[in-house]
Amino acid sequence: MRSYPHSTNAFSPSFLEQFMERDEPPTGAEADVAGPWRIEPIPGLGFGLFRLGESLMRGFRPAAVFPDRWLALLAAAVLPGTGRDAFLRLNKQPDAEGYGVALDDGGIVGRFELFDESLLEALNVTVGLVRSPQSLAYLLEAAGPAALERCGAILAALR
């Protein structure tokens, strides 16, 4: 469980302590990483990731620190998806058409020729990026101007 600086929280310490004794609901992991995230320069270290309302100035430690802003942007982009259950699952047993890629309800939405957990994990990360406009914006900013220019040309050509 995270600890929160008491002086920077709208809830009283006694109120928070009562809740700290309870079990975390299943949504707790998602709430902890959902953000929104902001990136703050940290002198001598690089760039830290902070939840909205948190900062070094207010006594909070960053969730992560990177020497380069683009890496902090990538972390801020993918963090919200890390608290969610996987959107897609890979069936462990193949059928005649390969390994089924299923949604939570078991509906098959695709197939892999080979059992490829790395591909499935990458798809789930991508789902997390496209579910959140802020995550997608962080990803695009991290890509940089040259990649954005090329991306814009590709999108225009697809129309």
Buried (B, 14 or more C-beta within 10 A) or exposed (E): EEEBEEEEBEEEEEEEEEEEEEEEEEEEBBEBBBBBBBBBEBEEEBBBBBBEEBBBEEEBEBBBBBEEBBBBBBBBBBBBBBBBEBBBBBBEEBEEEBBBBBEEEEEEEBBBEEBBEEEBEEBBBBBBBEEBEEBBBBBBBBBEEEEEEEEEEEEEEEE
